[in-house]
Amino acid sequence: MATAVANSTPSLALDMSVLVLNRLYMVVHVVGVRRAMRLLFCDHAEVIHDEEGIFANYDFRSWRERSEIWADQQNPHDDWLHAVHFKIQVPRVIRLLAFEQMPRKNLYPSRQAIFARDAYRCQYCGRRFPLSKLSLDHVVPRRDGGQSTWENMVCACCKCNVKKGGRTPRQARMKLLNHPVRPKFSPLILQKVHNPKYRTWLTWLGKEAKSLFTDDFDAA
């Protein structure tokens, strides 16, 4: 497979994400473009592409051929990779051909997932910050038995976290912006669906997830 480089669009193609389905068309996780293209090239996966409401399946060869046909009619939300002798569109969804493992029912509250759930906003001062200025806060301190769960961890800026210290919000006389809850869907996936590039993902996330974005679609 020829080495591909990103096109010159503002969002580099290799920085995009690809939704991964198992063989039963159920969401498994999200991978980067390099990983997705490798799976396609090795025939471990196929592209699932929305063509005016009808989903078509493509292996690497047929996806490359389709890309060449439509290369001159690029949608502004599409991303493309340029190889030495051809251009190929970055897929948004791929399906693993020999993987039937069921999706995890329990979402793990990772640092990045907590930040995404809280929209990168400090839950004490209400301001948004870059990742370098954010920290993870246990509402009930761990020394007091607080656990590392969705319901006990929030996004906090470094300044507010230091101010709160090893106390509860009440003890520190600080008020939470929102009460932390366990999300029904992966925050890392849902935050990407706000980008028009990934709206096709909603088809695979289910009606409940799609309802969260009804206003976005109506506004568009």
Disulfide bonds with the S-S distance in Angstrom:
none
